[in-house]
Every structure is written in C-alpha cells, then in structure tokens.
Amino acid sequence: MSLCTRPQSSAKGIQQRAALAAVLCAAAGAGVAFGQEAPAAPPEASRPAAGHPAIVLPPVLVAGKPATLAVLDAQGRPAASVAVSLGGEATITTDATGRAALTAPDAQGVVRASLVGGTAGTSATVIAAPAEGRSGLSIETAPRILLLRDRFTIRGQGFSGVADENEVKLAGKPAAVLAASPVALVALPNPGTPLGDTQLVVTQGGQTASTGPVSVIAIELAADKGKGKPGESGEIHLSARGTDRPVDFEVRAEPAGRIELARGNPSRGRTSGGAENSAALRFTFRQPGEFFLEVRAVPEPLGLPDTDAARRELEEARQLAPESWAKQVEHVLKLVEQHPQDVAEARDAIEKMLAKKPEGEFGRHLEAAWKILLNRE
C-alpha cells in the first residue's frame, strides 16, 4: 500500500476547507441530553460525551487510486494530527481539516482503518479500476432521505479521490466533503440547507451530475420524563420534519447502562409517515445521572450486498477466532457461500455473535462482514 499526503493550497481548495470548517462546526454536538436525579457531583462526572471518535472512509476505493479519509472527535468536529493505522506499519496523520490522503492498495480486497490505540475503526472494499471507456461524472446511487446533521454517501463514477476537488451541493448550499474516492463520496449537509425536497448536485473537473428529488429532513427528539429513579419507565418521542414519508431511524443512548431502551441499544424503528410522522420508544431508568440520545436516519439498502467482500472478512475472522467461536464463524461462512442471494440468515447470525461483544481484530472483522451484508452506508 502506498500512502501520501497532498498539499491543497489552490484557491478552490482553500474555499472548500473554509466550507468544511463552517459545516462541521455548526453541526458539532448534534444530539439531545436528558437529566435524571443524581447524587451531588461535579457536572463533568456524569456528563456523557456526545458520541465516539469516528473514522470516515469511502465505502469503496479503487485499486491504486487516490482517496481521502477523515477523523471526527466525539463531538463530531474534525480531529487534526490524529494517527490512523491502515494495517501493518502503514500510518497516516490527519491535517488541520481532520482529513488525510492515501492511495489505495494495488490489489483488490478490504482495507481496515483504525485509530492508533484502537478506539475507532472502519473498513472499505477495494475494487479494480473501472473498464476503459467508462468516463465522465455520474451519480449511480444516493440516499432519497438525508438527515440534516448526519453524513451521507454518494456512489458513482468520475469523482476525485482528493476531497477538495469535489463540490457537493444540496438546495444550492455547499456540503462538506469528508471522504472521497473515484467512485464514492461521503459528505455532511450544510446546517443552513432548507428542509424538504431538493436536488443533490456534484461538480468535479468542470462536469456536473445531479440526482432526482431527495428529501432533507430533521428528526426531533423529546422525552416525556427528563428525570426518574432506577426502575421507572419513560418514553422517547421522535418526529420527522421535511417529509411525510415514513423514516427508518436508529437511536443510541450514551453512556451505556444509564437507561435501557426497550428494543436494545441502539434501537431501530420507523416513523408513522403522514403529517405527524412520529414514533415513540419506551425505556427504563437504570442509573442516576444525565444521559445523551443520538439519532440517525437508516439508509435504504443499495441493491445486493457484496458477498465476496463479506466472505473475505469472515475468513479473516475464522483465522483469528477463539476456539469457542470457531464453529459459529464456520456456520456463517457456509450460509454466505450456499445462499449468496439471500444473506438474511447469515446477517442475523452475525448480529447474535456481535451481541456477545467479541473483542479485538476478531470482533472487528465480524462487524465489517455484518456491515457489508447489511448493505447500508
């Protein structure tokens, strides 16, 4: 794998960096905190972080081609001077925008990126370069519903692996391009983007491509009970603004153990659609203190999952599996090989394994396989 950093000091690059900083600073800390009765303590003693550090990597890289990744801190802000391991001895460091440049391996496969120290990790599939003759800028897939404060992925052709060389706009407002490859972009909407149906436009190298209507939405959270004693129950109310279509969502409570969501943590659900377009989740108080709720829209599936990539992750997991896990991994591998067009059973089996919190690289490969089979960004 070859790695490099590329200075981007052009006027356009400076403008893109300014837009990136403005969008990320405005979007940082997008979540809702709720308080419970607790013994007297310094405020920071019970205050959870807004989230977790995250590596943002394009889901697909092109062999031998440039790409860009980003690192966000627990509040969703760009994290500068952070070392990211790409396997073996390959390490890159983020710049002042929280991003770092790399060149994908020459061979197809899966690349894992993790923070040095193991606090966050993600993976991407490396594909062969598209056949010659396919040129020009085009968008193949993009979400039909975008959450105003959540990143989204665009797949297509003709993008630049240098993030600042791509311009993404929603309703004329520039989005922040966090990560990029020639076939995928990950961006964050401008907080000033109006809610409702609009058009997604990508410009690169003097060419422009656009999608059909996409809905920019916001999901509002409220709890009918901000304080409670351990064992008491409460309800979280969600409402989607910007669309009357049902929205699939995921709610995560932090810190773990403070409250117990009735459907597990994280919990998934769907809003009702229509004018009200709302949903409710029950929970039980378990520990005193403040808790934080984070919500995201769950993207729709993007066609059939890449079972070859999932199988590679599972084979890596099999080599690392402790003896008590080996038979389960082998069973999932057989399911994927025997039923590549119907992976629901294999995906469910991995979910049950992940619920037991497997550790280390073994757990990371299992999670990577599950995400591939889930086939959502």
N, C-alpha and C positions, 0 to 999 in steps of 0.2 A: 504494500500500500504506500503510495506517495502522498505526502502531506505538504501543504504550503500555506502561507498567508499572503494575501494580495492587498497592497495598499490601494484604497479607493478614494482618491483626492480630487476627482473631477467635480465640476460644478453640480452635475446631476447627482453624483454620489453624496455630496455634502447636503443637498436638498433632501435626498432620501433618508439620510441619517437624522436630519432635523425632524422629518415627519415621523420616523421611527420613535425617536425620543418623546415626541409630543403624544403620540398614541399610547405608548406603554406607560408613561407617567400618569396619563388621565385614566387608564384602565386599571392601574395597580390597585390591589386591595378590594377587588370586586367580590364582596361576599357579605353575609349578614351575621352579626354577633348577637347572641341572646344571653341574658344573665340568669343565674339561679342564686338562691340564698346560700351563702357560704360563710365559714368562719372568717374573722378578720384576718387579712393577709395583704402583703404588698400587691398592688394591682397586677404587676407582671407575673406574679406567682401562679395565677390561674388563667392568664390570658393566652389562648392558643394562637399559634401562628396562623396566618390567613391561608396557608396551603403548604406545599412542599416544593423544594427546588425542582426544576424540570429541565430536561434537555429536549429541545425541539429539533427534530431531524426530519427531512423529507422522507415520506414512507418508501419511496423508490429512488434509487440512484442509478446512474448509467455508468457502466464499466469504463474506467479510465478518464472520466469527465469531471470537471469541477463541480463542487457543491458547497453549500453553506449551512451550518447549524447554528443554533442559539441556545443560550442558557439563561433561564429566568430564576430569580430567587423566590423565596416563599411568599412574597407579596406580589409576584408577577412582574417585577421590574428586571431590566436587563442586568446581568451579572458580569461585570468586567473582570479580567485577569483570573479567570477560573480555568483550571486544567481539566481537560476532557480526554479520557483514555479511549482509544479506538481498537483496543486489542493488542496483545503483545507489548512491545515497547513504544508503540506509536501514540504520541500525546500531542494535543494542540491546545492553545490557550486563547480564550475569548478576548476580543479587543474592547474598546471603550463602549461600543454599542451592544456588548453582550454576545457578539457573534464571532464565528471562526470559520475560516475557509479550509477546505480539504479537497483532495482528489480521490475519487472512488477507486477501489481496487480494480485491477485489470480483469480479474476473474469474476464470474457470476457467483452469487451466494448471499450470505446475510452478514451485515456489518452491525456490531454492537457498539454503542457509545455509552460510557458511564463516567460519572464524576470520580475523580481520584479520591478514594475513600469509600466509594460505593453507596453514596446517599441517594443517587438517582441514576436511572439507566433507561435506554430505549434501543430499538433496532430498526434497520431498514433493509429492504431487499435490493440487491444489486442485479441489474438486468443487462443484457447485451445491448450495444448501441442499435437504435432502430435501423432497419434496412435502408440502404441508399435509395434516394428517390423520394423519400418522405421528408419534406422540408416545409418551412413556413410555420407560423404560430397558430395553434389551435387549442381549444379547450375541449377535453373529452368528457370529464365529469367534474361537477362542483355541487356542493350541498344546495338543496332547494330552500332550506331554512337555516339561517345564520343567527346565532346568538350574539348580540351586540358586543358583549365583553368576553367572548371566547374565540380562540383561534380556529381557523378552518383550512381545509386542504383543497387545492385545485390540481387536477391531473390533466395532462395534455402533451403537446409537443412544441418545441421551439422556444422554451423558456431558457433563461440563462442560469447557470449554476452560481453566478455571482449575484447575491440577493439584490444589491442596489441597482442592478441593470434591469430589473423588472419593476413595472409600475402597476399596481392593482388599485382599482377604484370601485367604490360602491356608492351609487347615487351621486357621483362626482366627487366624493370625498376620498382622499388617499388613505389606503390601508397600510399598515406596517408589514413589510415582508420580513418574516423572521428567519425562514429557512428556504432553501432553493436547490433544485437540481434541473437538468434539462427537461424532465418530464413531470415535475411536481413542485408546487409552491405551498408554503404554509404562511398564512397571513392573519393579522388581527385587525378587525374593523376599527375605523376611526370612531371614538365615542360620540362625535357630532353627527354621525350618519342618522338620517331620519328613519323611524320605524315604518315598516310596510313593504310592499312590493317595489322592487327596483331592479337595476341591471348591474351585473358584475362585468367589469371590463379590465382586460390585461393588455398592457403595451410593452413591447420589447423589441429593440432593434429597429424601430420605425414601423413595426407592424402592430396591428390591434386585433384582438379577438374578444368576443363577448358571449354571454350566456342568455338563455331565456330568463323570464322573471324569477328572482329569488326574493324570499321574504326575510327581512332583517327584523328580529324580534328581541324583546326583553322578557325575562321571567322574573316576576316579583315574588319574594318570599315574606311570609309573616307567620308568627306563631300565636295561637290563642292564649298561650300561657308562657310568659317570659321567665317565671320562677316556679320552682317546685321542689318538693322533698323527694329523696330517693324512693322509688316505688310508685310515685304518682305518674299519671299519664298526661300527655298533651297532644296537640295536633299542629302540623305544619301545613299552611295553606299556600298554594302556588297559583299564579295567574300569568298567562302568556299574553303579551301585548304585541301588536303588529301583524297578527294573522288570526283568522278564525278557523284554521285547520288544527286538528289535534297535534300536539307536540310531544315526542318522546323525550324524557328527561332523566337525569341522574342526580341525586342529592347525596352529598357526603358530609358527615358530621365529624368535626375535629374538636378536641382531641378524642381519639378512640376511647370508648368506655364511659364518657361523660353522660351521654344519652344513648338509648338503644332504639334504633329505628325498627319498626315492626317488620319491614321487609329486608332487613340486613343493612350493613353499612359497607359500600354505598347501596342506596335503594333506587330502583328504577320504576318509572311509571309513565303514564300518558295523560295529558290534559283532555278535557271533555270536548274541545272544539266549540264552535259557535261563538256567540257574542261574549259569553262569560269566560270560556276557555280556561277552566280552572281544574285543580286537583287537590287532594289532601293526603297527607301521610301521618299515620299515628306513630307516637314514640313514647318511651318510658324514661323518666329521670333515673339515673343510676348513681351519679356522684354530684356533690355540690360544686358550684363554680360556673364560670362562663363557658359557653360552647359556641362554635362557629359553624355555619352551614354554607356549603358551596354547591352551586347548581350549574349544570351544563346541559345543553341540548345533545341528544344522542343522534349522530348522523344516520342516514339510511344506508343499508348495505349497498356496496358498489359492485354488483354482479357476483360472479362466482369467486370464492376465495382462492388464493394461490396455494394449493395443497402441496406443491413441490417445496415451497419455502417453509411451510409448516412442518413438513416431514424432516427437512434438514434440521430445524430447531429441535424436534423431538429426538432425532438421532443423537444430537449433541447432548440432550438431557439424559438419554439412555446410558451414554458413556459415563456420565457423572452421577447417576442415580445411586443413592444408598440402597442397600440390599432390600430394605422394607418397601421401597418404591419401584423396584425394577419391573415386577410383573405388571403393575399398573401402567407404566410407560409403554411396555411392550404391547399391552392390550390396546392402548390408544393408537399406537403406530399401525397395528393391524386394521383398526377401524378406518383410518385415513386411507390406507392402501386399498382396502376392499370396497370402500364407498366414497370415492373422491368427489362425487357429485352431490353427496348428502352427508355433510360433516356435523350435523346437529348432535348426534350421539357422541362423537369424539370430543366436540367442544364442551358438551355438558360434563363429560368425564374429566376433562382438564379442569373445569371450574370447581368440581368437587375436590380435586387434588390441591388446587390453589387455596381453597378454604382452610386447608391444614397448614398454610404458611410455610411451604418448603423454602429452605434457605440457600443463600449463595448463588453461584452460577447455575446450579441445577434449577433452582426456582426461577431464575431469570429466563432461562431457555424455555421452561414450561409456559411462563407468562407470554413470551414472544410468540410461541405457537398458538396460544389461545387468542391473542390479538389478531393474528393472521386469519384464523378460522372465523373469528367474529366478523372480519371483513368490514370494519368501520374505522374511520380515522380517529 
